Amino acid sequence: IAAAVLVLPVHQLRFQSPWVSTVLFSLANACFGLAPSGFKANYLDITERYVGVVSGYGNTLGTVASWIGPQFVALLLQYLASWDVVLLSVAAVNCLAALNYIRCSTVTPIELDISEVSVAPGQMEMTATAAQR
């Protein structure tokens, strides 16, 4: 959310010194860079056995977003011709993603959530070990 706050005033402050925009973009980028340390650690919190699958889904969604983002910005600039709207959309998506993470993140491993489900004999040992933690 800090990155969203830093990105919003960039276009309005464009007539100030170029250093103002540079500093705001740099600080916002630093905040965007800190985000993965929160959600990528959560991959290990939600599963020990399937962390590769969960990480793969996360990377796939990130790749799709990195393709859709520039397309969306191009459409906004083509039809609305406003960098204010573009920066507002970046801030809005950032805030929505943060709220979604806060609402949906968990530290309960899925192995514990499915412990009631019938499992194969080889998996029973893993479930019992996970339940003891």
C-alpha positions in Angstrom: 0.0 0.0 0.0 3.0 2.3 0.6 3.9 1.9 -3.1 0.4 3.0 -4.1 0.7 6.1 -2.0 4.1 6.9 -3.5 3.0 6.4 -7.2 -0.2 8.5 -7.0 1.3 12.0 -6.9 4.0 11.4 -9.5 2.1 12.8 -12.5 0.8 15.9 -10.6 4.4 16.7 -9.4 5.9 16.3 -12.9 6.5 20.1 -13.2 8.6 20.0 -10.0 12.2 19.0 -10.2 12.8 15.7 -12.1 14.3 14.5 -8.8 10.8 14.5 -7.2 9.4 11.9 -9.7 12.7 10.0 -9.6 12.6 9.7 -5.8 8.9 8.8 -5.7 9.3 6.1 -8.4 12.4 4.7 -6.7 10.7 4.5 -3.3 7.6 2.9 -4.9 9.9 0.4 -6.7 11.6 -0.5 -3.4 8.2 -1.1 -1.8 7.2 -3.3 -4.8 10.5 -5.2 -4.3 9.7 -5.9 -0.7 6.4 -7.6 -1.5 7.8 -11.0 -2.6 9.5 -11.5 0.7 6.0 -11.7 2.2 4.1 -13.8 -0.2 6.8 -16.2 -1.4 7.6 -17.1 2.2 3.9 -18.0 2.5 4.3 -20.8 -0.1 6.2 -22.7 2.5 3.7 -21.9 5.2 0.8 -23.3 3.3 2.4 -26.6 2.1 5.6 -28.5 2.7 4.9 -31.2 0.2 3.5 -29.3 -2.8 5.6 -26.1 -2.5 6.8 -26.5 -6.1 3.2 -26.7 -7.5 2.1 -23.7 -5.5 5.2 -21.7 -6.5 4.6 -22.7 -10.1 1.0 -21.4 -10.0 2.2 -18.1 -8.4 4.9 -17.6 -11.0 2.3 -18.4 -13.8 -0.1 -15.8 -12.4 2.8 -13.3 -12.2 3.8 -13.9 -15.8 0.2 -13.5 -17.0 -0.1 -10.2 -15.0 3.2 -9.0 -16.5 1.7 -9.5 -20.0 -1.7 -8.0 -19.2 -0.3 -4.9 -17.5 1.3 -3.2 -20.5 -1.8 -4.1 -22.7 -4.0 -2.5 -20.1 -1.9 0.6 -19.8 -1.8 1.0 -23.6 -5.7 0.8 -23.7 -6.0 3.4 -20.9 -3.6 5.8 -22.7 -5.3 5.2 -26.1 -8.8 5.8 -24.9 -8.4 8.2 -21.9 -5.0 9.7 -22.6 -4.2 10.3 -19.0 -1.2 9.2 -17.0 -3.2 10.0 -13.8 -5.6 7.2 -14.6 -2.7 4.8 -15.4 -1.0 5.6 -12.0 -4.4 5.4 -10.2 -4.9 1.9 -11.8 -1.5 0.8 -10.6 -2.2 2.0 -7.1 -5.7 0.4 -7.1 -4.4 -3.0 -8.3 -1.6 -2.8 -5.7 -4.2 -2.1 -2.9 -6.6 -4.8 -4.1 -3.7 -7.3 -4.2 -2.7 -6.4 -0.6 -6.2 -6.7 0.6 -6.6 -10.0 -1.1 -3.4 -11.3 0.5 -4.5 -10.1 3.9 -7.9 -11.8 3.5 -6.7 -15.1 1.9 -3.2 -15.8 3.3 -2.9 -18.6 5.8 -0.2 -20.3 7.8 -2.1 -23.6 8.2 -0.5 -26.1 5.9 -2.9 -27.8 3.4 -1.6 -31.1 4.7 -3.3 -30.4 8.0 -6.5 -29.2 6.2 -6.9 -32.5 4.4 -5.9 -34.8 7.3 -9.6 -36.0 7.5 -9.5 -37.1 3.9 -8.8 -40.8 3.2 -5.2 -41.1 2.0 -3.0 -43.9 0.7 -1.0 -45.9 3.3 2.3 -44.2 2.3 0.8 -40.8 2.9 -0.6 -41.6 6.3 2.8 -41.3 7.9 3.3 -37.8 6.5 -0.1 -36.8 7.7 0.6 -38.1 11.2 3.9 -36.4 11.3 2.4 -33.1 10.2 -0.4 -33.3 12.7 2.2 -33.7 15.6 3.7 -30.3 14.8 
